[in-house]
Every structure is written in C-alpha cells, then in structure tokens.
Amino acid sequence: MTTALPTALTAGTWTIDTAHSDVAFIVRHAGISKVRGRATGFAGQITVGDDVEDSKVAVTIDSASIATGDEKRDAHLRSADFFEVEKYPEWTFSSTSVTPSGDDFVIASGTPHTVAQFAEAALRRAGVGDAWRDHIEVDPALLRPQDAPFLVGDASKARRQLGWAPTVDFEELVGRMVDHDLALLRGEV
C-alpha cells in the first residue's frame, strides 16, 4: 500500500533546520522523577519520497553535546559509565521505515500566505495603515534557501473526517490575534 503525500508536502531532500528543531529526551529516574535533556549539536536530512512510505530520516548527534541542566550529571553521562563520548563521539540515527499514522488534524484554510502578507495584515489591523512597510526590515543574512516561500496547511483530513471547514478568513484570523495582543497590552485580558 502506498500513501500519497499531503498536498502541502513536496518530494525532495531537506536539511533539518537546527535553529528550529530539537533533539530532546525524557528518562525516568529511580521510578519517581523524570530527567529531561537535549543534545545541542546535531545535523540531519529528511528525504520525502513520492509516497510517504518512500521517505527517510537521517540524523547525526554530537554525543558530547548532551545537556540536562546539571553539569555534574552531564559529565557522568558523557563518561564510560554511560555514553563514553570520547570513544563514541557521534550517534547516528537512520529511519528504517516511515509509516503515516496519528489522529492529529491540521486546521487551515489551504490558502498560501507569505510572512510579508501576515506582517501587512497584522500591522494594518494595529492601525499602521499603508505605511506598514516602513515598520519592516528584512535582513538578507537571515534568509535561508531551504525556507519555503509559501506555507500551506492541508486540512483535508479535518474536512473529510470531521466535516470541518474554515469560517474565518486569513485577514480576520490575523486581526483577532492582533486584537488579543493589543488587549493584553492595555491590561484588558
């Protein structure tokens, strides 16, 4: 059986954006508490196949970058008692299969909008008017080639299984967000 890609997902190989991604873990300690941690040094790629099942993920983690917020515990974890990071400086994870699952729903209009369109709608709602561009600065150093120019949510599952359809358009949704933030600033919420 093959599963077609959601309409907002295109086949290709993508580099994991480490600035917006996380390698995190939770370990139960002595049966009474949980230790949370993360690895701060990692890199990887996601290859999206023409069918979901043809996709794969590969991640390499710098084992010495493990951090739990307690330096003494972190040093112990890096030692030969646990991860022996001097002998094993990298951990590599590669998917053996990708299987679509889950009961999550995307709630979206399915209409693409850019960050600039969001900024324009938000600033206009805040009362800036036609001068909204005067309040935006684009730093070319922050533009990344892997960023999608348009982001589109695929709500077909919510429509199909829940009978859901959007009742608020983009401008109104952004307006509600801005109105709420302005009410927070005025101490009304």
Contact map, one row per residue, 1 for C-alpha under 8 A:
111000000000000000000000000000000000000000000000000000000000000000000000000000000000000000000000000000000000000000000000000000000000000000000000000000000000000000000000000000000000000000000
111100000000000000000000000000000000000000000000001110000000000000000000000000000000000000000000000000000000000000000000000000000000000000000000000000000000000000000000000000000000000000000
111110000000000000000000000000000000000000000000001110000000000000000000000000000000000000000000000100000000000000000000000000000000000000000000000000000000000000000000000000000000000000000
011111000000000000000000000000000000000000000000011100000000000000000000000000000000000000000000000000000000000000000000000000000000000000000000000000000000000000000000000000000000000000000
001111111100000000000000000000000000000000000000011100000000000000000000000000000000000000000000000000000000000000000000000000000000000000000000000000000000000000000000000000000000000000000
000111111000000000000000000000000000000000000000000000000000000000000000000000000000000000000000000000000000000000000000000000000000000000000000000000000100000000000000000000000000000000000
000011111100000000000000000000000000000000000000000000000000000000000000000000000000000000000000000000000000000000000000000000000000000000000000000000000100000000000000000000000000000000000
000011111100000000000000000000000000000000000000000000000000000000000000000000000000000000000000000000000000000000000000000000000000000000000000000000111100000000000000000000000000000000000
000011111110000000000000000000000000000000000000000000000000000000000000000000000000000000000000000000000000000000000000000000000000000000000000000000000000000000000000000000000000000000000
000010111111000000000000000000000000000000000001010000000000000000000000000000000000000000000000000000000000000000000000000000000000000000000000000000000000000000000000000000000000000000000
000000001111100000000000000000000000000000000011110000000000000000000000000000000000000000000000000000000000000000000000000000000000000000000000000000000000000000000000000000000000000000000
000000000111110000000000000000000000000000000011100000000000000000000000000000000000000000000000000000000000000000000000000000000000000000000000000000000000000000000000000000000000000000000
000000000011111000000000000000000000000000001111000000000000000000000000000000000000000000000000000000000000000000000000000000000000000000000000000000000000000000000000000000000000000000000
000000000001111100000000000000000000000000001111000000000000000000000000000000000000000000000000000000000000000000000000000000000000000000000000010000000000000000000000000000000000000000000
000000000000111110000000000000000000000000111100000000000000000000000000000000000000000000000000000000000000000000000000000000000000000000000000010000000000000000000000000000000000000000000
000000000000011111001000000000000000000000111100000000000000000000000000000000000000000000000000000000000000000000000000000000000000000000000000000000000000000000000000000000000000000000000
000000000000001111111000000000000000000000000000000000000000000000000000000000000000000000000000000000000000000000000000000000000000000000000000000000000000000000000000000000000000000000000
000000000000000111111100000000000000000001100000000000000000000000000000000000000000000000000000000000000000000000000000000000000000000000000000000000000000000000000000000000000000000000000
000000000000000011111000000000000000000000000000000000000000000000000000000000000000000000000000000000000000000000000000000000000000000000000000000000000000000000000000000000000000000000000
000000000000000011111100000000000000000000000000000000000000000000000000000000000000000000000000000000000000000000000000000000000000000000000000000000000000000000000000000000000000000000000
000000000000000111111110000000000000000000000000000000000000000000000000000000000000000000000000000000000000000000000000000000000000000000000000000000000000000000000000000000000000000000000
000000000000000001011111000000000000011100000000000000000000000000000000000000000000000000000000000000000000000000000000000000000000000000000000000000000000000000000000000000000000000000000
000000000000000000001111100000000000011101000000000000000000000000000000000000000000000000000000000000000000000000000000000000000000000000000000000000000000000000000000000000000000000000000
000000000000000000000111110000000001111000000000000000000000000000000000000000000000000000000000000000000000000000000000000000000000000000000000000000000000000000000000000000000000000000000
000000000000000000000011111000000001110000000000000000000000000000000000000000000000000000000000000000000000000000000000000000000000000000000000000000000000000000000000000000000000000000000
000000000000000000000001111100000111100000000000000000000000000000000000000000000000000000000000000000000000000000000000000000000000000000000000000000000000000000000000000000000000000000000
000000000000000000000000111110000111000000000000000000000000000000000000000000000000000000000000000000000000000000000000000000000000000000000000000000000000000000000000000000000000000000000
000000000000000000000000011111111110000000000000000000000000000000000000000000000000000000000000000000000000000000000000000000000000000000000000000000000000000000000000000000000000000000000
000000000000000000000000001111111110000000000000000000000000000000000000000000000000000000000000000000000000000000000000000000000000000000000000000000000000000000000000000000000000000000000
000000000000000000000000000111111000000000000000000000000000000000000000000000000000000000000000000000000000000000000000000000000000000000000000000000000000000000000000000000000000000000000
000000000000000000000000000111111000000000000000000000000000000000000000000000000000000000000000000000000000000000000000000000000000000000000000000000000000000000000000000000000000000000000
000000000000000000000000000111111100000000000000000000000000000000000000000000000000000000000000000000000000000000000000000000000000000000000000000000000000000000000000000000000000000000000
000000000000000000000000000111111110000000000000000000000000000000000000000000000000000000000000000000000000000000000000000000000000000000000000000000000000000000000000000000000000000000000
000000000000000000000000011110011111000000000000000000000000000000000000000000000000000000000000000000000000000000000000000000000000000000000000000000000000000000000000000000000000000000000
000000000000000000000000011110001111100000000000000000000000000000010000000000000000000000000000000000000000000000000000000000000000000000000000000000000000000000000000000000000000000000000
000000000000000000000001111000000111110000000000000000000000000000010000000000000000000000000000000000000000000000000000000000000000000000000000000000000000000000000000000000000000000000000
000000000000000000000001110000000011111000000000000000000000000001111000000000000000000000000000000000000000000000000000000000000000000000000000000000000000000000000000000000000000000000000
000000000000000000000111100000000001111100000000000000000000000001110000000000000000000000000000000000000000000000000000000000000000000000000000000000000000000000000000000000000000000000000
000000000000000000000111000000000000111111000000000000000000111011100000000000000000000000000000000000000000000000000000000000000000000000000000000000000000000000000000000000000000000000000
000000000000000000000110000000000000011111000000000000000000010011100000000000000000000000000000000000000000000000000000000000000000000000000000000000000000000000000000000000000000000000000
000000000000000000000000000000000000001111100000000000000000111010000000000000000000000000000000000000000000000000000000000000000000000000000000000000000000000000000000000000000000000000000
000000000000000001000010000000000000001111110000000000000011110000000000000000000000000000000000000000000000000000000000000000000000000000000000000000000000000000000000000000000000000000000
000000000000001101000000000000000000000011111000000000000011100000000000000000000000000000000000000000000000000000000000000000000000000000000000000000000000000000000000000000000000000000000
000000000000001100000000000000000000000001111100000000001111000000000000000000000000000000000000000000000000000000000000000000000000000000000000000000000000000000000000000000000000000000000
000000000000111100000000000000000000000000111110000000001110000000000000000000000000000000000000000000000000000000000000000000000000000000000000000000000000000000000000000000000000000000000
000000000000111100000000000000000000000000011111000000111100000000000000000000000000000000000000000000000000000000000000000000000000000000000000000000000000000000000000000000000000000000000
000000000011110000000000000000000000000000001111100000111000000000000000000000000000000000000000000000000000000000000000000000000000000000000000000000000000000000000000000000000000000000000
000000000111110000000000000000000000000000000111111101110000000000000000000000000000000000000000000000000000000000000000000000000000000000000000000000000000000000000000000000000000000000000
000000000011000000000000000000000000000000000011111111110000000000000000000000000000000000000000000000000000000000000000000000000000000000000000000000000000000000000000000000000000000000000
000110000110000000000000000000000000000000000001111101100000000000000000000000000000000000000000000000000000000000000000000000000000000000000000000000000000000000000000000000000000000000000
011110000000000000000000000000000000000000000001111111100000000000000000000000000000000000000000000000000000000000000000000000000000000000000000000000000000000000000000000000000000000000000
011110000000000000000000000000000000000000000001111111100000000000000000000000000000000000000000011100000000000000000000000000000000000000000000000000000000000000000000000000000000000000000
011000000000000000000000000000000000000000000000101111100000000000000000000000000000000000000000111100000000000000000000000000000000000000000000000000000000000000000000000000000000000000000
000000000000000000000000000000000000000000000001111111110000000000000000000000000000000000000000110000000000000000000000000000000000000000000000000000000000000000000000000000000000000000000
000000000000000000000000000000000000000000000111111111111000000000000000000000000000000000000000110000000000000000000000000000000000000000000000000000000000000000000000000000000000000000000
000000000000000000000000000000000000000000000111100001111100000000000000000000000000000000000111110000000000000000000000000000000000000000000000000000000000000000000000000000000000000000000
000000000000000000000000000000000000000000011110000000111110000000000000000000000000000000001110000000000000000000000000000000000000000000000000000000000000000000000000000000000000000000000
000000000000000000000000000000000000000000011100000000011111000000000000000000000000000000011110000000000000000000000000000000000000000000000000000000000000000000000000000000000000000000000
000000000000000000000000000000000000000001111000000000001111100000000000000000000000000000011100000000000000000000000000000000000000000000000000000000000000000000000000000000000000000000000
000000000000000000000000000000000000000001110000000000000111110000000000000000000000000001111000000000000000000000000000000000000000000000000000000000000000000000000000000000000000000000000
000000000000000000000000000000000000001011100000000000000011111010000000000000000000000001110000000000000000000000000000000000000000000000000000000000000000000000000000000000000000000000000
000000000000000000000000000000000000001111000000000000000001111111000000000000000000000011100000000000000000000000000000000000000000000000000000000000000000000000000000000000000000000000000
000000000000000000000000000000000000001010000000000000000000111111000000000001000010100111100000000000000000000000000000000000000000000000000000000000000000000000000000000000000000000000000
000000000000000000000000000000000000000000000000000000000000011111000000000001000000100010000000000000000000000000000000000000000000000000000000000000000000000000000000000000000000000000000
000000000000000000000000000000000000001110000000000000000000111111100000000000000000000000000000000000000000000000000000000000000000000000000000000000000000000000000000000000000000000000000
000000000000000000000000000000000000111100000000000000000000011111110000010001000000000000000000000000000000000000000000000000000000000000000000000000000000000000000000000000000000000000000
000000000000000000000000000000000000111100000000000000000000000011111110010000000000000000000000000000000000000000000000000000000000000000000000000000000000000000000000000000000000000000000
000000000000000000000000000000000011110000000000000000000000000001111110110000000000000000000000000000000000000000000000000000000000000000000000000000000000000000000000000000000000000000000
000000000000000000000000000000000000100000000000000000000000000000111110010000000000000000000000000000000000000000000000000000000000000000000000000000000000000000000000000000000000000000000
000000000000000000000000000000000000000000000000000000000000000000111111110000000000000000000000000000000000000000000000000000000000000000000000000000000000000000000000000000000000000000000
000000000000000000000000000000000000000000000000000000000000000000111111111000000000000000000000000000000000000000000000000000000000000000000000000000000000000000000000000000000000000000000
000000000000000000000000000000000000000000000000000000000000000000000111111100000000000000000000000000000000000000000000000000000000000000000000000000000000000000000000000000000000000000000
000000000000000000000000000000000000000000000000000000000000000000010111111110000000000000000000000000000000000000000000000000000000000000000000000000000000000000000000000000000000000000000
000000000000000000000000000000000000000000000000000000000000000001111111111111000000000000000000000000000000000000000000000000000000000000000000000000000000000000000000000000000000000000000
000000000000000000000000000000000000000000000000000000000000000000000011111111100000000000000000000000000000000000000000000000000000000000000000000000000000000000000000000000000000000000000
000000000000000000000000000000000000000000000000000000000000000000000001111111101100000000000000000000000000000000000000000000000000000000000000000000000000000000000000000000000000000000000
000000000000000000000000000000000000000000000000000000000000000000000000111111111111000000000000000000000000000000000000000000000000000000000000000000000000000000000000000000000000000000000
000000000000000000000000000000000000000000000000000000000000001101000000011111111111100000000000000000000000000000000000000000000000000000000000000000000000000000000000000000000000000000000
000000000000000000000000000000000000000000000000000000000000000000000000001111111111100000000000000000000000000000000000000000000000000000000000000000000000000000000000000000000000000000000
000000000000000000000000000000000000000000000000000000000000000000000000000011111111100000000000000000000000000000000000000000000000000000000000000000000000000000000000000000000000000000000
000000000000000000000000000000000000000000000000000000000000000000000000000111111111000000000000000000000000000000000000000000000000000000000000000000000000000000000000000000000000000000000
000000000000000000000000000000000000000000000000000000000000000000000000000111111111000000000000000000000000000000000000000000000000000000000000000000000000000000000000000000000000000000000
000000000000000000000000000000000000000000000000000000000000001000000000000011111111100100000000000000000000000000000000000000000000000000000000000000000000000000000000000000000000000000000
000000000000000000000000000000000000000000000000000000000000000000000000000011111111111100000000000000000000000000000000000000000000000000000000000000000000000000000000000000000000000000000
000000000000000000000000000000000000000000000000000000000000001100000000000001110011111111000000000000000000000000000000000000000000000000000000000000000000000000000000000000000000000000000
000000000000000000000000000000000000000000000000000000000000000000000000000000000001111110000000000000000000000000000000000000000000000000000000000000000000000000000000000000000000000000000
000000000000000000000000000000000000000000000000000000000000000000000000000000000001111110000000000000000000000000000000000000000000000000000000000000000000000000000000000000000000000000000
000000000000000000000000000000000000000000000000000000000000001000000000000000000011111111100000000000000000000000000000000000000000000000000000000000000000000000000000000000000000000000000
000000000000000000000000000000000000000000000000000000000000011100000000000000000000111111100000000000000000000000000000000000000000000000000000000000000000000000000000000000000000000000000
000000000000000000000000000000000000000000000000000000000001111000000000000000000000100111110000000000000000000000000000000000000000000000000000000000000000000000000000000000000000000000000
000000000000000000000000000000000000000000000000000000000001111000000000000000000000000111111000000000000000000000000000000000000000000000000000000000000000000000000000000000000000000000000
000000000000000000000000000000000000000000000000000000000111100000000000000000000000000001111100000000000000000000000000000000000000000000000000000000000000000000000000000000000000000000000
000000000000000000000000000000000000000000000000000000001111000000000000000000000000000000111110000000000000000000000000000000000000000000000000000000000000000000000000000000000000000000000
000000000000000000000000000000000000000000000000000000011110000000000000000000000000000000011111000000000000000000000000000000000000000000000000000000000000000000000000000000000000000000000
000000000000000000000000000000000000000000000000000000011100000000000000000000000000000000001111110000000000000000000000000000000000000000000000000000000000000000000000000000000000000000000
000000000000000000000000000000000000000000000000000000010000000000000000000000000000000000000111110000000000000000000000000000000000000000000000000000000000000000000000000000000000000000000
000000000000000000000000000000000000000000000000000011110000000000000000000000000000000000000011111000000000000000000000000000000000000000000000000000000000000000000000000000000000000000000
000000000000000000000000000000000000000000000000000111110000000000000000000000000000000000000011111100000000000000000000000000000000000000000000000000000000000000000000000000000000000000000
000000000000000000000000000000000000000000000000000110000000000000000000000000000000000000000000111110000000000000000000000000000000000000000000000000000000000000000000000000000000000000000
001000000000000000000000000000000000000000000000000110000000000000000000000000000000000000000000011111000000000000000000000000000000000000000000000000000000000000000000000000000000000000000
000000000000000000000000000000000000000000000000000000000000000000000000000000000000000000000000001111100000000000000000000000000000000000000000000000000000000000000000000000000000000000000
000000000000000000000000000000000000000000000000000000000000000000000000000000000000000000000000000111110000000000000000000000000000000000000000000000000000000000000000000000000000000000000
000000000000000000000000000000000000000000000000000000000000000000000000000000000000000000000000000011111000000000000000000000000000000000000000000000000000000000000000000000000000000000000
000000000000000000000000000000000000000000000000000000000000000000000000000000000000000000000000000001111100000000000000000000000000000000000000000000000000000000000000000000000000000000000
000000000000000000000000000000000000000000000000000000000000000000000000000000000000000000000000000000111110000000000000000000000000000000000000000000000010110000000000000000000000000000000
000000000000000000000000000000000000000000000000000000000000000000000000000000000000000000000000000000011111000000000000000000000000000000000000000000001110110000000000000000000000000000000
000000000000000000000000000000000000000000000000000000000000000000000000000000000000000000000000000000001111100000000000000000000000000000000000000000001110010000000100000000000000000000000
000000000000000000000000000000000000000000000000000000000000000000000000000000000000000000000000000000000111111000000000000000000000000000000000000000011110000000000100000000000000000000000
000000000000000000000000000000000000000000000000000000000000000000000000000000000000000000000000000000000011111000000000000000000000000000000000000000001110000000001100110000000000000000000
000000000000000000000000000000000000000000000000000000000000000000000000000000000000000000000000000000000001111100000000000000000000000000000000000000011110000000000000000000000000000000000
000000000000000000000000000000000000000000000000000000000000000000000000000000000000000000000000000000000001111110000000000000000000000000000000000000011000000000000000000000000000000000000
000000000000000000000000000000000000000000000000000000000000000000000000000000000000000000000000000000000000011111000000000000000000000000000000000001111000000000000000000000000000000000000
000000000000000000000000000000000000000000000000000000000000000000000000000000000000000000000000000000000000001111101100000000000000000000000000000001110000000000000000000000000000000000000
000000000000000000000000000000000000000000000000000000000000000000000000000000000000000000000000000000000000000111111100000000000000000000000000000011100000000000000000000000000000000000000
000000000000000000000000000000000000000000000000000000000000000000000000000000000000000000000000000000000000000011111110000000000000000000000000000000000000000000000000000000000000000000000
000000000000000000000000000000000000000000000000000000000000000000000000000000000000000000000000000000000000000001111111000000000000000000000000000000000000000000000000000000000000000000000
000000000000000000000000000000000000000000000000000000000000000000000000000000000000000000000000000000000000000011111111100000000000000000000000000000000000000000000000000000000000000000000
000000000000000000000000000000000000000000000000000000000000000000000000000000000000000000000000000000000000000011111111110000000000000000000000000000000000000000000000000001000000000000000
000000000000000000000000000000000000000000000000000000000000000000000000000000000000000000000000000000000000000000111111111000000000000000000000000000000000000000000000000000000000000000000
000000000000000000000000000000000000000000000000000000000000000000000000000000000000000000000000000000000000000000011111111100000001100000000000000000000000000000000000000000000000000000000
000000000000000000000000000000000000000000000000000000000000000000000000000000000000000000000000000000000000000000001111111110000000000000000000000000000000000000000000001001100000000000000
000000000000000000000000000000000000000000000000000000000000000000000000000000000000000000000000000000000000000000000111111111000000000000000000000000000000000000000000000001100100000000000
000000000000000000000000000000000000000000000000000000000000000000000000000000000000000000000000000000000000000000000011111111111001000000000000000000000000000000000000000000000000000000000
000000000000000000000000000000000000000000000000000000000000000000000000000000000000000000000000000000000000000000000001111111111101000000000000000000000000000000000000000000000000000000000
000000000000000000000000000000000000000000000000000000000000000000000000000000000000000000000000000000000000000000000000111111111000000000000000000000000000000000000000000000100110000000000
000000000000000000000000000000000000000000000000000000000000000000000000000000000000000000000000000000000000000000000000011111110000000000000000000000000000000000000000000000000110010000000
000000000000000000000000000000000000000000000000000000000000000000000000000000000000000000000000000000000000000000000000001111111000000000000000000000000000000000000000000000000000000000000
000000000000000000000000000000000000000000000000000000000000000000000000000000000000000000000000000000000000000000000000001111111111000000000000000000000000000000000000000000000000000000000
000000000000000000000000000000000000000000000000000000000000000000000000000000000000000000000000000000000000000000000000001110111111000000000000000000000000000000000000000000000000000000000
000000000000000000000000000000000000000000000000000000000000000000000000000000000000000000000000000000000000000000000000000100011111100000000000000000000000000000000000000000000000000000000
000000000000000000000000000000000000000000000000000000000000000000000000000000000000000000000000000000000000000000000000000000011111111000000000000000000000000000000000000000000000000000000
000000000000000000000000000000000000000000000000000000000000000000000000000000000000000000000000000000000000000000000001001100011111111100000000000000000000000000000000000000000000000000000
000000000000000000000000000000000000000000000000000000000000000000000000000000000000000000000000000000000000000000000001000000000111111100000000000000000000000000000000000000000000000000000
000000000000000000000000000000000000000000000000000000000000000000000000000000000000000000000000000000000000000000000000000000000011111110000000000000000000000000000000000000000000000000000
000000000000000000000000000000000000000000000000000000000000000000000000000000000000000000000000000000000000000000000000000000000011111110000000000000000000000000000000000000000000000000000
000000000000000000000000000000000000000000000000000000000000000000000000000000000000000000000000000000000000000000000000000000000001111111000000000000000000000000000000000000000000000000000
000000000000000000000000000000000000000000000000000000000000000000000000000000000000000000000000000000000000000000000000000000000000011111100000000000000000000000000000000000000000000000000
000000000000000000000000000000000000000000000000000000000000000000000000000000000000000000000000000000000000000000000000000000000000000111110000000000000000000000000000000000000000000000000
000000000000000000000000000000000000000000000000000000000000000000000000000000000000000000000000000000000000000000000000000000000000000011111110000000000000000000000000000000000000000000000
000000000000000000000000000000000000000000000000000000000000000000000000000000000000000000000000000000000000000000000000000000000000000001111110000000000000000000000000000000000000000000000
000000000000000000000000000000000000000000000000000000000000000000000000000000000000000000000000000000000000000000000000000000000000000000111111000000000000000000000000000000000000000000000
000000000000000000000000000000000000000000000000000000000000000000000000000000000000000000000000000000000000000000000000000000000000000000111111000000000000000000000000000000000000000000000
000000000000000000000000000000000000000000000000000000000000000000000000000000000000000000000000000000000000000000000000000000000000000000111111101000000000000000000000000000000000000000000
000000000000000000000000000000000000000000000000000000000000000000000000000000000000000000000000000000000000000000000000000000000000000000001111111000000000000000000000000000000000000000000
000000000000000000000000000000000000000000000000000000000000000000000000000000000000000000000000000000000000000000000000000000000000000000000011111000000000000000000000000000000000000000000
000000000000011000000000000000000000000000000000000000000000000000000000000000000000000000000000000000000000000000000000000000000000000000000001111100000000000000000000000000000000000000000
000000000000000000000000000000000000000000000000000000000000000000000000000000000000000000000000000000000000000000000000000000000000000000000011111110000000000000000000000000000000000000000
000000000000000000000000000000000000000000000000000000000000000000000000000000000000000000000000000000000000000000000000000000000000000000000000011111100000000000000000000000000000000000000
000000000000000000000000000000000000000000000000000000000000000000000000000000000000000000000000000000000000000001000000000000000000000000000000001111100000000000000000000000000000000000000
000000000000000000000000000000000000000000000000000000000000000000000000000000000000000000000000000000000000000111000000000000000000000000000000000111110000000000000000000000000000000000000
000000010000000000000000000000000000000000000000000000000000000000000000000000000000000000000000000000000000000111000000000000000000000000000000000111111000000000000000000000000000000000000
000000010000000000000000000000000000000000000000000000000000000000000000000000000000000000000000000000000001011110000000000000000000000000000000000001111100000000000000000000000000000000000
000000010000000000000000000000000000000000000000000000000000000000000000000000000000000000000000000000000111111100000000000000000000000000000000000000111110000000000000000000000000000000000
000001110000000000000000000000000000000000000000000000000000000000000000000000000000000000000000000000000111110000000000000000000000000000000000000000011111100000000000000000000000000000000
000000000000000000000000000000000000000000000000000000000000000000000000000000000000000000000000000000001111110000000000000000000000000000000000000000001111111000000000000000000000000000000
000000000000000000000000000000000000000000000000000000000000000000000000000000000000000000000000000000000000000000000000000000000000000000000000000000000111111100000000000000000000000000000
000000000000000000000000000000000000000000000000000000000000000000000000000000000000000000000000000000001100000000000000000000000000000000000000000000000111111111000000000000000000000000000
000000000000000000000000000000000000000000000000000000000000000000000000000000000000000000000000000000001110000000000000000000000000000000000000000000000011111111111000000000000000000000000
000000000000000000000000000000000000000000000000000000000000000000000000000000000000000000000000000000000000000000000000000000000000000000000000000000000011111111111000000000000000000000000
000000000000000000000000000000000000000000000000000000000000000000000000000000000000000000000000000000000000000000000000000000000000000000000000000000000001111111110000000000000000000000000
000000000000000000000000000000000000000000000000000000000000000000000000000000000000000000000000000000000000000000000000000000000000000000000000000000000000111111110000000000000000000000000
000000000000000000000000000000000000000000000000000000000000000000000000000000000000000000000000000000000000000000000000000000000000000000000000000000000000111111110000000000000000000000000
000000000000000000000000000000000000000000000000000000000000000000000000000000000000000000000000000000000000000000000000000000000000000000000000000000000000011111111000000000000000000000000
000000000000000000000000000000000000000000000000000000000000000000000000000000000000000000000000000000000000000000000000000000000000000000000000000000000000011111111100000000000000000000000
000000000000000000000000000000000000000000000000000000000000000000000000000000000000000000000000000000000000100000000000000000000000000000000000000000000000011000111110000000000000000000000
000000000000000000000000000000000000000000000000000000000000000000000000000000000000000000000000000000000011100000000000000000000000000000000000000000000000000000011111100000000000000000000
000000000000000000000000000000000000000000000000000000000000000000000000000000000000000000000000000000000000000000000000000000000000000000000000000000000000000000001111100000000000000000000
000000000000000000000000000000000000000000000000000000000000000000000000000000000000000000000000000000000000000000000000000000000000000000000000000000000000000000000111110110000000000000000
000000000000000000000000000000000000000000000000000000000000000000000000000000000000000000000000000000000000100000000000000000000000000000000000000000000000000000000111111110000000000000000
000000000000000000000000000000000000000000000000000000000000000000000000000000000000000000000000000000000000100000000000000000000000000000000000000000000000000000000001111111000000000000000
000000000000000000000000000000000000000000000000000000000000000000000000000000000000000000000000000000000000000000000000100000000000000000000000000000000000000000000000111111100000000000000
000000000000000000000000000000000000000000000000000000000000000000000000000000000000000000000000000000000000000000000000000000000000000000000000000000000000000000000001111111110000000000000
000000000000000000000000000000000000000000000000000000000000000000000000000000000000000000000000000000000000000000000000000000000000000000000000000000000000000000000001111111111000000000000
000000000000000000000000000000000000000000000000000000000000000000000000000000000000000000000000000000000000000000000100110000000000000000000000000000000000000000000000011111111100000000000
000000000000000000000000000000000000000000000000000000000000000000000000000000000000000000000000000000000000000000000000110010000000000000000000000000000000000000000000001111111110000000000
000000000000000000000000000000000000000000000000000000000000000000000000000000000000000000000000000000000000000000000000000000000000000000000000000000000000000000000000000111111111000000000
000000000000000000000000000000000000000000000000000000000000000000000000000000000000000000000000000000000000000000000000000000000000000000000000000000000000000000000000000011111111100000000
000000000000000000000000000000000000000000000000000000000000000000000000000000000000000000000000000000000000000000000000010011000000000000000000000000000000000000000000000001111111110000000
000000000000000000000000000000000000000000000000000000000000000000000000000000000000000000000000000000000000000000000000000011000000000000000000000000000000000000000000000000111111111000000
000000000000000000000000000000000000000000000000000000000000000000000000000000000000000000000000000000000000000000000000000000000000000000000000000000000000000000000000000000011111111100001
000000000000000000000000000000000000000000000000000000000000000000000000000000000000000000000000000000000000000000000000000000000000000000000000000000000000000000000000000000001111111110000
000000000000000000000000000000000000000000000000000000000000000000000000000000000000000000000000000000000000000000000000000001000000000000000000000000000000000000000000000000000111111111000
000000000000000000000000000000000000000000000000000000000000000000000000000000000000000000000000000000000000000000000000000000000000000000000000000000000000000000000000000000000011111111111
000000000000000000000000000000000000000000000000000000000000000000000000000000000000000000000000000000000000000000000000000000000000000000000000000000000000000000000000000000000001111111111
000000000000000000000000000000000000000000000000000000000000000000000000000000000000000000000000000000000000000000000000000000000000000000000000000000000000000000000000000000000000111111110
000000000000000000000000000000000000000000000000000000000000000000000000000000000000000000000000000000000000000000000000000000000000000000000000000000000000000000000000000000000000011111110
000000000000000000000000000000000000000000000000000000000000000000000000000000000000000000000000000000000000000000000000000000000000000000000000000000000000000000000000000000000000001111111
000000000000000000000000000000000000000000000000000000000000000000000000000000000000000000000000000000000000000000000000000000000000000000000000000000000000000000000000000000000000001111111
000000000000000000000000000000000000000000000000000000000000000000000000000000000000000000000000000000000000000000000000000000000000000000000000000000000000000000000000000000000001001100111
